[in-house]
């Protein structure tokens, strides 16, 4: 049985058509992935399914009384609410029932009350709590909070003190605890490290309800999905099986379409040639061929955009030493770890790994000089030119064309358009406000800035977040070829493990 039916949905954003008459169904208990290139409309489709966006045409029909859970980007942060209280909010109705139970018990202590009625009410409330598993909630909350690394924030920490990534983790934990009839998850692994991704994989495998998950993490999708919806060219197609099965089926389908297209084009050419040669001599036969052509359903030519290409210009730099840190402690108000001695030499390609919130980004900013160490010293080598990719999402009303032009006014607009095209951005993308682009498209804009920046050190903080598979592979190849030094923060071992020279595990620095 379908839990939601989407029929003939069309949606346009500005002058860009996102969907054209798409139809599909999500079944009860179905574990599905939603994939497509950056900008294909994955997040937009989730917003339409959740009711946050109204499509221009078509219908979205949910079964009655279905509870839909969406991983929201914002939360009503009430001052004084602790991390644990926020998680307990998933069961607010049960905690309210418990309060009613207490009030009923207090009323029963008064002799002038209707004891029989109150006793029956007390029993009903207690049965309701027991049936809902209320007395096991603490253990359930503990399991999810531990599995996602939420306990590391501190149980009693005010949620307004959390970073954006920590808030997203908290929201994900609360959503999982609510156990809705269907989960709509947009990039749930972006702020999770390896151990927490493994826990989430196990949780979703056991999840009895339906979910539709957007992710560019192929390993994650292979583990948690049994069907795949693919968005491409404003249409959607369903494939049975996990991501690997989808890739195999997709390539086979593309090959079949290409073969059918080539065969039809050959037939069209043969018919047109016959008609051209025999309009007079064999007019009746030529007319018959014309009717055949008119009735023919033309197969659209298979098209695919070229894969992104990244090249990071190298500027000759330091002779040997890029940076040296002595006895540094890093952090804001309190040191995260240290004192620590670090050394970065020319040509090192270093992956900095560790759980979220442990201090990887803070370390990058300290080594770059954007943050002063709480103690100790950091010295950069002579002629160091660092190009920095920050993790934060950009909000700007500028278009990509305007942004890169203001960054490099010495380049012609033609050169800038070419660089943006190499990054995988179409002419429509580069003329839209940056804050209207998808996360992956925004990432490509920022990577494009690095391709017009001379550097001998690349400092990249989670650059693969939001990138589709082709862009990720293109970035990996460009970093392999870069002759300079690289500092990379990443939670994807498959992206870096075959080309980095060193791995810094931040957990190893704690206690130093």
Steps between C-alpha positions, in 0.01 A plus 500: 500500500629848412561733792522797262404542134653776288314566176609725212694743718662795324705763678702800388740717697547837332558417134636152579264205463581248773237231426276435202195276560676259736303213657607234750389319814674422828380176659435431867824391665704571185865593558584721203783724388454818298796574273596734220764752405539827689206728421276218373238594762542241776460743792219678315312171462534427873361847577204435269434162664510659847255774395755778548479578125188491281567371146392706200286209378418143596406337830670346803259269685597344834303224668277643775657546844855435377765661719781644285837572660730755335856587596453877534790742484361729770368440847315720746785552745363592839759644735570261785394184315764232546612239250323225695179703534498559124522124438228433755283738296448210256275350767337819628153341487615213722661730754174698507314174564739432788416843648129417472575175684667695784210746518251211516699339784495829693124527449455144628672602824210735570213319675224720351576390140325227296750224580354241262510733200850621586626144547367405156660811349830421671495145366425619146788752506741242638399245235551763231854570624590133531362420153710783351815372671530816708704336774765395247532849347816594690683200355362572152610865511839393633548256212425757228696780670801274541474354149502842333764649731254745657612414853837654417333844502413465870155396624436829679645730233270779381408420138557862399871439559514224239661544158300458180623144452425410861147637469446290188614190693261587782211546257579166335503328840166653598349401165615138532355481851161617371487201260263654241324294232745637241836675535614758244875533553717750311872416529476352853867393504652842427575574866568143612837331534564138403390341830174694508428424133540130581251535785252682274536227236407238758208709628352557153538135406282412799253785440159349427344812347573660162769751417630696203861607543713741296872430524816518290664237721489193275602253772225630728236470226614147413446396861163660578295501177304232317374729222627815332323798343716683246437863400633601160388743230189608700374141520516221758553126458484221760759221513475188716799439724766704678729764350732248334202333334375841386838585341502171313139541387550864407802429280319212334193720441714779352669253268165360387363850434816592307475182293130560429569864412781408261286231336207742459723774358635254246146405402392867479799573276413205273135610470590866437751398234237284326243782510750751362594276207153374411260795539418488126597156369341307788270763647258255659777309680666827607169620643468174695849552645405857601198365691726249673730785608208710623367215715840417646546582871838668507748389765669795667874508455669384822681794653733524794683804624879473495656408834650785705870573460706664772856629469660690785777735382828449684731785603856411599526528875701418810825308465423233760297609801139609447396541864627416846298505821664477840318420822171634367163473670207572269143600578286801574430540871661174611775289338369200307832317523871559537765611552594361160796515259418473128704529184384530138753463220478586132308237305329347803140399432339465842150378588378629837236264635295456815149526635291812442552786743838369607694798362604422140373827351639694798840345436490604132414858589778509758762369256385756240527785751126573498493407870771561756603196702407522867866434569810407301608626158423434134749605232431486126785452256608773262301540178211286626183574299202315642162460329226419750169317449285557810223261602237770555214537251508835318201735498527764231271670252792523256502266203796264454604708200499820708679339793789357299522821293536710817757251632702508174424829319800442274324208326258549210138389541566235235786357708288503815207327327742235374638438851147472643404260221805285578374482860174351372278810506266580210431842356176512702682417823756778463230766461295400805556641852743272685260453791242353259739223391512153649771409750694313231479789254621741768793269573593507131500881503740506793722236340500710183645789703790275595559419131571870436719541810876453489608292797760259628287379792138384472301496825168321453238455772251225402498590128302188398191585704211535249712412194358241261703194404647643178608826663651309792704283264617804301609676820687190616693480172588871515633468856709198401666708226551814711878537559463712814407428860148398602325510837166320473223447752276215386272229637526289182802264507416381147564854378849547644656174617674411171682832449577675831848469652394537864186463713464706818250341738385783728378261773865401548580858607260500793677468829814659357 
